[in-house]
Amino acid sequence: MRASISQIPVMAAIVTTLMYGPVGALLALSSFVALGVSFHSFVTFGDTFSAWVGLLVWWAIGFLPALGYAAFTLDHLHG
């Protein structure tokens, strides 16, 4: 059981990293089409962060639901 719990953040990081590009591109394109938000403004949260920090923040935002997904999946696998 202890090994399973330590695998949850690793699984979440893998899922987040794999989905980061496609989901980010879809969100950026949707924001541009619907709201006219430029890619740079989307990534940097309206110049609140640098581009690198903005990308890291977007990754962290994606990590939270992936963490829940990983916990749910492992719970049902070992359930």
Residue pairs with C-beta under 8 A, 6 or more apart in sequence:
1 78
4 74
4 78
7 70
7 74
8 67
8 70
8 71
8 74
9 67
9 70
11 66
11 70
11 73
11 74
12 63
12 66
12 67
12 69
12 70
13 63
13 66
15 66
15 69
15 70
16 59
16 62
16 63
16 66
17 59
19 62
19 66
20 58
20 59
20 62
23 62
24 58
24 62
27 42
28 37
28 39
28 42
28 43
31 37
31 42
32 38
32 39
32 42
40 47
40 51
41 47
43 51
43 54
43 55
43 58
44 50
44 51
44 54
45 54
45 57
48 54
49 57
